[in-house]
């Protein structure tokens, strides 16, 4: 390089360096200004969002997420106690938790005519249905057109006792599972033509399989895995949708882990289960549905006026969970809240009949038959079971006939219950009498009873698009025994 070229290159370096410096400063400055603008905007609007110091992450999970596009009604979130008011004198106010988890400044008061009144004097819906007109319209269409195909089994099938309906009237704590299948198989919803089916029923009974010595609790997972393998090999319906248009029904807690070796059932199929805890990965709201756990009772429900209900609250049950232990520790010796562990000295039904509030407290699972018990005897349920996806929550407004209390607020229970005025209680108890028909089973179903309500939940979850079968559709061979390899 010549000396003149070398000098020329040296003289040009400062100019190039300055140009480069100017070029790099512009985007850096713009980025800084943008960041400061965003921080300023957040500081102005921060009151729109709940503070993480006031609401813990777990509290967000106590309420269901919004429904998907297949569900035609919006879930109403239960009321809860505002944690910032728990140390104030007098009964704490019950405030509304919105869908995004923020706390609204609404006092829960009623106008005495079924209307909810907020702090601005506006009437808020407290009817037992989220949208009664929509429900009634959809219910008629469901009753007219919904079709269910059930995988066929013979009476001499080696597992007929778990695959076919029971030949007796179901009873006991897990009767809901057997009642549903027994009533379904005699209903007009059943079709023998799979090409017109909206849904496909997997008829195995978890409660029956757990008592079969060939299966037992430890073998249920293998049984389900083999069952799905068989129907997927012998029928085209599972494979065409990945099981998304299939469903099963289970009430026993063993059903919670029954699908561990059949992940496609857990992830794709509709699980209609009593243990409907959306805190657990095995239950997916709102793909799945909550089955009410109901101890069946004969005859019409008894009538006892609220004026004769002298006890404030009642609970009886084994102390089989930390939540129940906490309840017993707090209120075992109280003169207004009667909680019992072990056998009762008095009649269980009499206790329910003469209590204003009946406590549903989480045991091993979030579900028990106590909600059904309370409703049958006209007692207002108080639900103390975090993460419970309540039965028929797509349809019924639980705020209108029950109270939901977080497990952390057990020590405040008496203050909460005394905070319900006589007018408020009258509205709650009146609505209990309205909704209890939806929590009853009948061998011959009655409109709007538990069977029809479960069918409506399935109707909401059916696919809007019918999957067509390519080629011959007559795969329903008479006498096929798809459990022969089990």
N, C-alpha and C positions, 0 to 999 in steps of 0.2 A: 504494500500500500504506500502511495506517495505521501510526503509530509503534508501536502496541501489537502489531500483526501482525509488524512488522519485528523487534521485541525478542523476540517469541515464537520466531521462526525462528532468531535467534541463540542463544537459550538451548537450543534443541533440538539444535544441531549437535554439541556435544561428545558427547551421548548417542548420536547416530547413528554418529558416528565411532568411538566405543568399541565399539559393537555390531558394526560392520563389521570392526574390527580383531580382535575376538574370533573372529568367524566365519572369518577368513582364517588365523588361527594354527592352528586345529585340523587342517585337512588337511595343512598344511605340517609340523606336528609328526609326524603319522602317517606321512607320506612319509619323513621323516628316520629315524624309528624303523625302518620297513620296510627302508630301504636299509642301515642299520647291521646289522640282523639278517641280511640276505642276505650282506653282507661277512663277518660273523662265521661264518656257516655254510660259506662257501667256504673260509675259512681253516682250518676244522676238517677239511674233506673234500678238501683239495687234493692229498693223497697218492694219491687215487684216479685222478688224471689224469696223463699223462706230461708232463714239463716240456718246453716248446718249446725250451729250451736244450740238451736232451739228444737230442731227435729232431727233425730238420729236416722241413719240410713235404714235401720230395721223397720222403722215406722212406715216407710214408704211401701214396704212389702206386705203390710197388713191389709192392703186394699187392692182389688183386682185391676189389671191394666184395662184400657178401653177394649170393647168388643171388636171382632174382625168384621169384614164386609158381609159375611153370611148372617150375622146376627142383626135383627131389625130393631132391637131396642137398646137403649143406652143404660148401662148399669149405674145404679145410684150407690155411692159409697156410704158406708155406715158413719154414724156420728162418733166422735171421740172427745175425750176431755182435753181441753187446752192445757198443756203441761205448764204454761206460764201462770196459770191461775190456781194451781193446786195448793198454794199456801195462803190463799185469801180466806178471810173469814166467811162462814156460811157455805152453802152448797156450791160446788164449782159449776161453771156454765158449760153446757154441751155445745160445742161448735162444729161446724161442718168442715169436713176435709174434702177439698176439691179434687178433681181427677188428676191434677198434676202434683198433688201432695201439699199444696199450700193451705194455710189455715185462713178461713174467712171469718169475719166478725159478725156471725149470726147467732143470736140466742135462739135456742130451740123452744118456741112457744107455739101454742095452737089456739085457733079461734073458737074451739068447741064444736065446730061443724065439720071437722075433717080437714081443715085448712091449716097449713103450717105458716106461721108469721115470722118474718125476720125482723131485725132491728129497725128497718126502715118502714115497717108496717105492711110490706108486700106479702101477699099470700103465696106460699110455696107449696107445690103439690105434695100431699101426704096420703094420697089414695093408695090402696093396697097394690094396684097395678102401676107399672111405669107408664104404660099407654094402653088403657083398657080397650079402646076402639080398635087399635091395631092388633092387639092380642085376639080379640073375638073374631076379627076378619080372617086373620091367619089361621086361627084354630079351625074354622069351618073348612078352609082350603086343605089344611093338614088332614082333617078327618075324611075328606073326600078323596084325596089323591095320593097320600103317602103309602108307599108299598115297600115291604120288607121281605127279603128272601132269606130263609134259614137253611143252613147246610143240613141235608137230611141224614138221619141215623135210624137204624132198625131197633126194634125192641130187644132183639137178642145180641145187640152190640155189647161187647165186654165192658164198655164204660157207659152203658145206657143210663145208669143212675145219675151220671154227671152231665150227660149230653141231652137228655130228654127232660121234659117237665116232670115235676114230682106228681105222684098220683094221690096226694093228700093235700089238705089245706095247710099252707105253710104257717109256721109259728116261730116264736123265739126272737132273739136279738138280730138275726141276719135274714129275717123273712123277706125283706124287700127284694133281694136277688131272686128268690124262688117265685115270689108273687109275680114279678114282672114277666118272667119267662112263661109261667103257667097261663097268665092272662093273654100275653101276646100270641101264643100259639093257637088260641081260640078266637082271635080277633079278626076283623075284616082287613087289617093292615097286611096280613100274610099273603104273599103271592107265590105260586108254583112256577111262574115264568120269570126267570132271572133277568130277562131282557127288559122287563118293565120295572125292575126294582130300583128304588132310590138308594137303599142301604142293604148291607148284607150282615146278618147276625151270626156271630161266633158263639154257639150255644153252650160252651163249657161252663161248669159251675165251680168256682174256686172253693166255695164253702163245702161242697160235696166232695171234691177231690181231696181236700185236706183230711177227710175222715176215711179215705180209701187206703187200706194198708199197703196196696201195691204202689201207691203214689206218695201219700203223706205230704207234709209241708215241704220237705226237702226235695221231693220229686216233681213238684208242680211246674217248676221252670222247664224241666226237660219235656214234660207232657205238652206244655204250650208250644215249645219249639218244634216238637214232632208234629203236632196238630197243624200248625201253620205250614210246615214243609209238605204235609200230605195234601192239604187243600190247594196249595200253589202248584203241585204237580198234577193233580187230578181235575182241577177246575181252572178256567181262564180268568176268573173274576178278581182274585187277589193280585195277580201279576200286572194286570192292565192299569191298576191305580196305585200299586204299592200298598194296598190295604186302606187307602184314605176313605173309601166308602164302606168300610167295615166297622163294626162296633161289638163290644162285649159288655157285660154287666157283672159287677162284683161288689159285695158289701163287706166281706170279711177283710180284716187288715192284712191277711196273707196275700191279698191281691196286689198290695203295694210293691212287692218284689217279684211277683209271678212272671213278669215280662222281661226279666233281666237277661234271659237267653234268647229273647225274640224282640230285639230292639226295634224292628220295623213296626211291631204292634204298638209299642210305647210311643214311638215318634209319629206314626202315621194314622193309626186307627183311632176311632173315638172311644175313649174309656169312660164308661158310665159307672162311677164308683162312689161309695160312701166316704172313703178316706180321701176327700178332695182337698188336699193341702197344696196350695200353689207355692209354698216355700220349698217343696220337694221337687227334684228334677223329674220324677216319674209322672207327675201330673201337669198337664199343659192347658191352662185356661187360655182361651176358651175353645180350644179344639175339643177338650174333654168336657164332661158334664157331671154335676154333683147329684148323686142319688140319695134321696132322704132315707135315713135309717129309722125305720118305724116298727115298733112293737105292735103287731096287729091286735085290735080289740073288737069285740062283737057289740052290736047295738049302737044306738045313737049316743053321742057324747052327752055327759051330764051337764046340767045347768046350775051354777052357783053364782048368786049375785056378788058383785065386787064388795058390797058392804059387809058380807059375811066372811070375807078373806081377812082374817085378823093378823096373820103372820106376814111380816114384810117380805122375807125371802126364804127359800128352801133349797137344799141340795142334799142328796144322799148318794154315796158311791165309794168305791175303794180308793185309797190314796195311792194310785199307781202312776203318778206323774208329779214333777216338781210344782206344777201349777196347782194341783189339788192339795198338795202338802202345804203350800203357801196359804191357800184358802182356809184350810183347817186351823193352821197356826193363828191366823188373823181373827177368825170368827167362831171358833169351836165353842166358846163359852158366852157367846153373845145372847141377849134376850130377845132380839128382833130378827136377826139372821140365823136361821137354824141350819147348820151343816152337820152331816153325820157320815161317819166311816164305819162300815160294817152293817150288821143286820139292824133294821129299824124295829123299835118296840111298838110302833103304831102302823097303821095301814099306809102304804106308799101313795095310793090314790087319794086318801083323805088328806094327806099332807099337801098334795098338789092342788086339791080342791079348795083348801083354806089358806093358800098363800097368794099374795099379790104378784110376786115375781118368783120365777123358778129358774135356777141357775143351770146353765149348760157349761160345764167346765171341762177343758181338754184333759183327756186321760192319755193312754198310750197313743191314740190318734186324735185328730181334731174333732172327729165325729162320735156321737153316741146317739142313743134313741131318746135322749132327754128333751130335745126340741119337740119331737113328735108327742112325747108324753105331756109336756107343758101345754101345747096347743089343744090336745084332745080334752084336757081338763080345764081349759079356759084361763090358763095362767100365762102371764106375759113372760116370754123367754128373755133371759139375760145371758148373752153369749160371751163367754170368757175363753176364747180359743183363737189365738192369733193365726192368721194365714188361712182361715177356713173359707173356702169358696162355697158360700151358702147355697143350699138347694134352691133351684128355680130363681136364682138371682137375676137371670135375664128377663124374668117375667114380673116377679113380685118386688115391691118396694119394702125391704126389711125394716127400714126406719119407721114405717107406719105401724108395726105391730111387735117390735122387739127393741131391746137395747143391746149395743155392742160395747163391751168394756175391755180395754187392753189389759193383759195380764199384769202389767206394771201397776195398774190402778186398783188391784184387789184391796189394798189397804184403805182405799177411798170409797169402797163399795157402799157403805151406809150413807155417806154424804151424797153420793150420786143418786141413790134410790130415793132418799128424802128430797132431793132436788126436783123430782118429778111431781108436779102439782096434781091436784085431784082431777082437773080438767084434762091434763095431759094423759094421766093414767086411764081415764075413761075412754079417751080416743084410742089408746093402745089396746086396751082390753076389748073394745068394740071391734077393732080390726082383727084381733086374734080369733074371734068368733066367725069372722068372715073368711079367713084364710084356712082354717083348720080342715075344711073339706078337701083341700088340695094335698093334705098329708095323711090320707086314709086309703088303704087298699081294700078292694072288693074282688071276690072271685068272679063276679060279673060286673065289669067296670061301669062306673057312673061318671057321667060327663064332669070333667074338670077334677077328677080325683087324682091320686098319685100316679096311676098308670098313664092317664091321658096327659098329665103334665110332663112326665118323662118323655112321652112320645113327641110332645111339642118341642122339648129341648133337642131331640134328635132331628126334628123337622128343621129347626133353625140351623143345624150343623150339616145338613145334607148339601151335596154339591149342586150348584145351579146348572152345571153342564153334565148332561147324561153321556157316559162313555159307551160308545157303541161297540158291540161285539162283532169282530170280523170272522166270517165263516160260520159253520154250524154252531148254534147256541144250545143245542140239547145235550149239555154235559151232565144233566141231572139224571144219571142212570139209576133206575129203581134198585134199591137194596145195596147200593154201594157202601162198603164199610171202610171209611177212610181212616179208622183208628186201628186197622189190622197190624200196622207196624209198631204200635205203641207198646 
